[in-house]
Amino acid sequence: MNATTRTSEHGLSKFHRLLLDQVGHEFTASHQYFALAAWFDDRDLPGLARVFYRQSLEERDHATMMVRYLLDNNVSPDIPDVGAIQTDFTEPRELVALALRQEQQVTEQIRQLAKAARDEHDYTGEQFIDWFLQEQVEEVSTMSTLLNVVDRGNGNMFDVETWVNRELSDHGDAAGAPETAGPSVG
């Protein structure tokens, strides 16, 4: 562990404290995406359900990547509680708008992690978080585009499903992704 690691009231650097918090945020995002997927699944929208089930697994993997990093850096991963999730919706647009807001919030959290690593001269932390910064560009872009497609669909979910099945069906491996704690499901 480098000299900047143990500096706070909990014996951890700001970066490591934020990373521990982020584990909880990622697990909460995973649960939220699972709830969105189940909502779509219950309404016979399998393309949208598949997108959000996959997102749920991806967020879970992000949390386990962070846990692996903490373990590899001798930081005990005290796993935070999962936050509250929303399950009451009336129309598909609400779910996609929530997903976009969630990705925008995660992007800001990841930026704060990058800033903390840089401010503390934690070069390995900065390198680790760089992959997540790049990942968030893709996540926000995908949800923003999906929201635009839902809006253009003007309530015609058949057209949205057709677009989703055509444009979001190929989900390649996350090249250069950090290792997970335990097996990856992605």
VEXVEXVO-547070 format. One record per atom (N, C-alpha, C): residue in one letter; z, y negated, x negated. Coordinates in pm, whole numbers, plus 50000, padded with zeros to 5 digits. Example, Ala and Ser with C-alpha at 12.3 -4.5 7.8 and 13.67 -1.06 7.14 Angstrom:
BEGIN
A507805056948681
A507805045048770
A507805033048680
S507085022548715
S507145010648633
S507874999748710
REM end
This chain:
BEGIN
M500005011649916
M500005000050000
M500004987749911
N499214977749948
N499154965949861
N500364956749885
A500504946949801
A501674938349803
A501774930049930
T500674927449997
T500714918950117
T501044926850243
T501184939950234
T501364948150353
T502724946250419
R503814946250345
R505154945850405
R505724931750392
T505494923550496
T505954909750487
T506614904450614
S506574911350726
S507094905750850
S508474911150884
E508994906650999
E510314911151043
E510334926151069
H509214932251096
H509144946751119
H508734954150993
G508654946950882
G508264953250757
G506764955150745
L506004949450837
L504554951050833
L503884937450821
S502704937450766
S501914925250761
S501464921650902
K501054909350919
K500524904951049
K499324913551088
F498464916650993
F497284924951021
F497694938451077
H498654944951013
H499074958251060
H499754957451197
R500534947051221
R501154945351355
R500074943451460
L499084934951431
L497984932751526
L497174945551547
L496994953151440
L496244965651452
L496984975751540
L498304976351524
L499104984951612
L498954980451758
D499014967451782
D498814962351917
D497424965951968
Q496434965151880
Q495054967851920
Q494874982451962
V495634991451901
V495595005451945
V495905006152094
G496924999052137
G497264998652278
G496184992352362
H495584981552311
H494494975052385
H493314984652402
E493004992252297
E491875001452304
E492145012852403
F493375018152402
F493715028652499
F493705023052642
T494155010652659
T494095004352792
T492645002752835
A491794998252745
A490364996952777
A489775010452815
S490175020952745
S489695034252777
S490085038152919
H491325035652956
H491785038753092
H491035030253195
Q490825017453163
Q490125008753257
Q488695013653278
Y488025017153169
Y486665022253182
Y486625035353260
F487635043753243
F487675056253319
F487815053153468
A488645043353501
A488805039453642
A487485034053699
L486755026253621
L485455021153666
L484485032753686
A484475041953593
A483575053553603
A483875061653729
A485155063853754
A485535071653873
A485105064454001
W485215051254003
W484795043454120
W483305045554145
F482505044354039
F481055046454054
F480755060954092
D481455070254030
D481255084454060
D481545087354207
D482595081354259
D482985083454398
D481955077854496
R481125068754449
R480105062554534
R478695067854503
D478635079454439
D477365086154408
D476415077354328
L476965070954226
L476175063054132
L476365069353993
P475715080953970
P475995088753849
P475585081953719
G474545073753720
G474145066853597
G475215057053552
L475695048853644
L476755039353611
L478045046753576
A478355057353648
A479545065353616
A479445070553473
R478285075753434
R478105081253300
R478305070353193
V477765058353218
V477925047353123
V479405044453101
F480175043853208
F481585040153195
F482455051753148
Y482125064153182
Y482845075553123
Y482625075452971
R481395073052930
R481085072652787
R481845061152719
Q481895049552786
Q482645038252731
Q484125041652717
S484665048952814
S486055053152808
S486315061452682
L485435070852657
L485585079252537
L485425071152409
E484505061652412
E484275053252294
E485515044852261
E486135039052363
E487335031052340
E488475039852288
R488575051952340
R489575061352290
R489335064052142
D488085066152107
D487765068451966
D488105056351880
H487875044151933
H488235032151857
H489735032151827
A490545035651927
A491995036251906
A492335046451799
T491695058051802
T492025068351704
T491515064851564
M490455057051556
M490015052151426
M491085043051365
M491655034851449
M492705025651404
M493955033451363
V494295043651439
V495435052051404
V495195058851269
R493985064151249
R493655070551120
R493815060651007
Y493325048251024
Y493455038050920
Y494935035350890
L495735033950994
L497165031450974
L497815043050899
L497535055250942
L498085067050874
L497675067350727
D496415064550701
D495905064750564
D496525053850478
N497105043650543
N497745032650471
N499265032950483
N499795044850511
N501255046950517
N501965038050617
V501285035050728
V501895027350836
V502105036950953
S503365038650993
S503655047551105
S503065041751233
P502195049351299
P501535044051419
P502395045851544
D503275036351568
D504075036351689
D503135032451803
I502665042351877
I501615040251977
I502175032052094
P501555020552121
P502025012052232
P501695018052369
D502405013052469
D502115017052607
D500715012252646
V500165019152744
V498885015052801
V499185004252905
G498404993552903
G498594982652997
G498084986153137
A498344977153229
A497904978953368
A496384978353376
I495854986253468
I494424986053492
I494144982653637
Q492954977653662
Q492534974153797
Q491744985653857
T492044989053980
T491345000054047
T490804996254184
D491134984454232
D490724980254366
D489524970954356
F488394975754403
F487144968054398
F486434969254532
T485574959554559
T484794960354684
T483304962154659
E482814957454545
E481374958854518
E481124960554368
P480004967154334
P479724970854195
P479764959154095
R479354947354137
R479314936154044
R480704933353985
E481734934754067
E483114932254020
E483454940953899
L483034953453903
L483364962853796
L482664959153665
V481394955653676
V480644952253556
V481124938953499
A481454929453587
A481994916553540
A483334918753469
L484164927753522
L485424931053457
L485164937153319
A484194946153311
A483864952353183
A483424941853080
L482624932253124
L482174921653033
L483364913252987
R484224909353080
R485424901553041
R486294909352943
Q486434922152968
Q487234930652880
Q486634930952740
E485324932452729
E484684932652597
E484794919252527
Q484714908352603
Q484874895152542
Q486304893452490
Q487274898452564
Q488674897552521
Q488894906052396
V488354918152394
V488484926752277
V487824920252156
T486684913752177
T486014906852067
T486934896452005
E487624888852089
E488544878752036
E489704885451962
Q490204896452014
Q491294903651946
Q490834908751809
I489634913951802
I489094918951674
I488894907351577
R488444895951627
R488304884151540
R489654879951483
Q490704880751563
Q492044877351515
Q492494887251408
L492134899851426
L492434909851323
L491724906451192
A490444902951203
A489664899551083
A490274887351014
K490684877451093
K491284865451036
K492604868850965
A493424877151029
A494704880850968
A494484888150836
A493534897350834
A493234904750710
A492784895050601
R491904885950638
R491404876350538
R492524867150491
D493314861950583
D494404852850546
D495414859650454
E495614872650471
E496584880050391
E495954886450267
H494684883750245
H493974889450131
H494014904750134
D493964910250255
D493954924850273
D492494929050279
Y491924931450163
Y490484934050153
Y490074947150218
T490914957250210
T490564969850276
T490664968350428
G491634960750474
G491744957950617
G490534950250667
E490124940550588
E488944932650625
E487694941350630
Q487554950150532
Q486394959150531
Q486454968550651
F487624973850682
F487784982950795
F487384976150926
I487844963950946
I487624957351074
I486194952351090
D485464951450981
D484074946750986
D483224955351079
W483414968351077
W482634977151166
W482894973651312
F484144970651346
F484504967251484
F483894953951527
L483814944351435
L483144931751466
L481694934051505
Q481014942351427
Q479624945551458
Q479504953051590
E480414962251614
E480424970051737
E480594961151860
Q481424950951848
Q481664942151961
Q480434934052000
V479594930651905
V478344923751938
V477534932452034
E477424945252002
E476684954752087
E477354956252223
E478684957452224
E479404959652350
E479244947852446
V479414935752395
V479284923852480
V477844922552528
S476904924852441
S475484924052479
S475134934052588
T475604946352573
T475304956752672
T475884953152808
M477144948952811
M477774945752940
M477184933153001
S476814923552919
S476174911452968
S474814914653032
T474044922952964
T472754927153018
T472924935153146
L473884944253147
L474114952253267
L474514943353384
L475334933353360
L475714924153467
L474484916653518
N473614912353429
N472374905653470
N471514914853555
V471434927553518
V470634937253594
V471234939353733
V472554940553740
V473204941953870
V472934929653956
D473024917753897
D472734905453972
D471294905154021
R470364908653934
R468944908853974
R468654919454078
G469454930354074
G469264941054173
G469624936554313
N470374925754323
N470684919754452
N471194929954553
G472084938654509
G472684948554597
G471944961754603
N470754962554544
N469994975054544
N470424983454425
M471414991954447
M471964999954339
M471005010954294
F470035014554378
F469025024254335
F468245018554217
D467865005854226
D467144999554114
D468034998553990
V469294995454009
V470224994553895
V470355008253830
E470535018753912
E470645032353858
E469385036253781
T468225032653834
T466965035653765
T466935028853628
W467335016253623
W467365008953496
W468375015353400
V469565018353450
V470605024353366
V470115037553308
N469515045953391
N469035059053344
N467915057553242
R467125047253255
R466025045053161
R466505038353032
E467345028253044
E467685019852929
E469005023452859
L469925029552929
L471235032252870
L471525047152855
S470505055452869
S470745069852862
S470875074952719
D470195068552624
D470255072952485
D471375065452414
H472425072752384
H473575066652316
H473745073752183
G473205067852079
G473245074151948
G474615073951885
D474745081251777
D475995081451702
D476285067751643
A477535064751629
A477975052151571
A477905053351420
A476785049851364
A476565051051220
A477585042451144
G478175048251043
G479125041150960
G480475038951023
A480735045351135
A482015043651205
A483155049351121
P484315042951128
P485485048351058
P485865062051114
E486585069651036
E487035082951078
E488125081551184
T488175091051277
T489205091151380
T490395099551337
A491535097251400
A492695106051385
A492465117151486
G492275129251441
G491885140051531
G490385139851551
P489875149251629
P488435150051645
P487865138651728
S486665134451692
S485955124351768
S485255131051885
V485205124151996
V484505129652112
V483135123252130
G482825113152050
G481575105852065
G480445111351990
REM end
